[in-house]
Amino acid sequence: MRLEILPVLGIGHVSEGDDLAAMIATAAPWLRDGDVLVVTSKIVSKAEGRLVDVPADGPERLATRDEVLAGETARVVASRGPTRIVQTHHGFVMASAGIDASNVDKTRLVLLPVDPDASARALRTALRERYDLDVAVIVSDTMGRPWRNGLTDVALGVAGMPAIRDHRGEVDPYGNELQLTQMAVVDELAGAGELIKGKCDQVPVAVVRGYLSATRPDDAAGAQALVRDATQDLFSLGTAEARTAGLADAAALTDAPNSTPADPAAVRRAIDAVAGVVAAGTVFTLVDEAEVRAGLIAKVPGWPDGATALVLGSPPAPVDPMDLVRFGADLHRLRAALAAEGVGSTLLPPPAGSPASATLAI
C-alpha cells in the first residue's frame, strides 16, 4: 500500500451557515473517488453554528466557560486544579469537553458538533450528490491520552468506511489466529491528516489517498463504535466515582456474614496487600476456623452467624493516642482490602484476655 497525504488549501474563514461541501470541492477540484477527507471538527462546528459568546477576558470569561463546560458534560471523570477531564454527551472522554478557544475570535468558544457522525454523513452525501464524488469523510479533533504525553488527532465522526478494521479470525505469518486485534483505522487516518494540517497553518482539511479502493455504505455505528462500553472498560470510573464505588462496595460487604467459609488465602492476600502501607508496628493475625472452633469464638462478644474466622489487630506498642488514630486508619485499609477480595468483615471488640486491640470477624 502506498499512501499520499494531501493538504486542501484555500478553505479560508468558515462562518455559521457556510456550505462546507462547496468550499472543499472548490478548493480541491482534484479529489477522486476513494479519497478519505479528514476534516477538522472546528470548521464543522463553525458551519453548524456551534459557537457561544463569552467575555474576552477576566473572571466573567472563566465563569461563562465553566457554565458552558457544565452543559457539555455528561459526567466529570477527573479534575486537578482548573483542568477537567469529562465525558461528553457523545461518550467521548476528553479535556474540557473539547471546547476550543483557538482559531476563533476571542469573544467566542467553539463546541464540538452535536452529532459528528451525522455531520460526516451529511458532508459525504453533499459531495456525492452535487459533485459526483464518492469519498469517505472523517471528522477529527485533538485529544490527549492517558499514560502518554502529547496530543494526537482522533476521529469523532466517520462516513463511507468502517471505524474499526477487525483482524480477528485472520492468521498471521506464523500460523497464529488473531483473537483480539481490532485497529482503530479512522483514528490512524485522522492522525495522518494532522501531520499536514497543523494547528497554526489554517489547513483544516487533508486528503488521505491510497487507503481505500472503494468507499462503503455508511455504517450506522460510525465513530461511536470507538467508544468503549462501560461494562468492558477497566478504567470507566473517574477518580471521585471510583472512591465512592469502592466505599459503597466495602460498606455492602462490611457487617454482612459470608455465605460460604472465607478463603484463608484471600484473607492472607488482603493482609499482605496492606502490609506495606500500615503504620510500623501494626500487626494483623489470621486465626483460622479450627482455632476459632477450639474455643476462641466463645470469648468474642457479638460473634455473627456465618462468620468462620477472625483477624486480630494490634497497634504498635507502647500505644499513644496518635498510634490509635493510625491504627484506626489501618483497620479501614484492611477492611477495604478484604472487600476487594470479596470477603465481608465485621468489627468486634477484642476477645477477653487477648492482647489484640480490635477483632474482625470474617
Salt bridges, closest charged atoms under 4 A:
ASP19 OD2 - ARG130 NH2 2.44
ASP35 OD2 - ARG209 NH2 2.86
ASP53 OD1 - ARG108 NE 3.13
GLU72 OE1 - ARG50 NH2 2.98
ASP100 OD2 - LYS42 NZ 2.74
ASP134 OD1 - ARG124 NH2 2.95
ASP153 OD2 - LYS197 NZ 3.71
ASP153 OD1 - LYS199 NZ 3.53
ASP166 OD2 - ARG168 NH2 2.59
GLU170 OE1 - HIS167 ND1 2.95
GLU194 OE2 - LYS199 NZ 3.78
ASP218 OD1 - ARG124 NH1 2.72
GLU241 OE1 - ARG75 NH1 2.38
ASP255 OD1 - ARG335 NH2 3.71
GLU289 OE2 - ARG293 NE 3.83
ASP323 OD1 - ARG326 NH2 2.85
ASP330 OD1 - ARG333 NH1 2.83
GLU341 OE1 - ARG269 NH2 3.06
